Amino acid sequence: MEERTVRWCSPLALSLLLVLAGAPVSIASAEPLEAAVKATFLYKFIAFVAWPPGAFATADSPFRLCVEGPDPFGDVLDRAVAGQSAGGRPIELMRRPQFEKGSGCHLLYGTMPMDRLRGEPVLTVSDADAPGGSAAGAVITFVLQEDRVRFVIDAATAQGNRLAISSKLMSLSVRP
C-alpha cells in the first residue's frame, strides 16, 4: 500500500475546524486520517447550510446525516456526532446501501451518483474519485489537492436543492 500524507485543506479551514471541533482525533495512517478529516467536514458543514422549512417533518424532527454505500468512516463519524445537535435538533446517523427521494436525509454522503436527488432539500456530498461517478449531482465534492482534503461546492446544485450555503463555507471551497 502506498503511503501518503493528508493534511487539512488550508490554515483558515484548519483554524475554523479546530475551533469548531470539540475533541482532537489522532490517527496513525493516511487513509484513516483522510476519513477522519472528511467525517469532521461532514459534521461541520451542517452549521453553514440552511435548509428550507419543509425539509423537516416537525419542529423537533432529528437532523438525518446519511451514509450511502461503503462506509469509509467507521466509528469516527459516530464519535464526531455523538451527543451533538444541529440547529437544536438531535443528529441521527443512518447507513444504508442506497437512499432515494423521500428518505428523510438532510445530508447524504455517498458513492453512487447523486443526480437522482436533484431538487430534494438534501446536502449531497461525494468524492471526486469515487467509483460510479458519484460526484455527478453532488452539492459538495471532496477532492485531494497537494495531499490535502479540500472540497468543491456546486452553488447551482445547492440552489436547485433549495439549500442556502453561507459565504464563509463558500470561501473555503476550491475552484474545480
Secondary structure by P-SEA (a helix, b strand, c coil): cbbbbbccccaaaaaaaaaaccbbbbbccaaaaaaaaaaaaaaaacccccccccccccccccccccccccccccaaaaaaacccccccbbbbbbbcccccccccccbbbbccccccccccccbbbbbccccccccccccbbbbbcccccccccaaaaaaaacccccaaaaaacccc
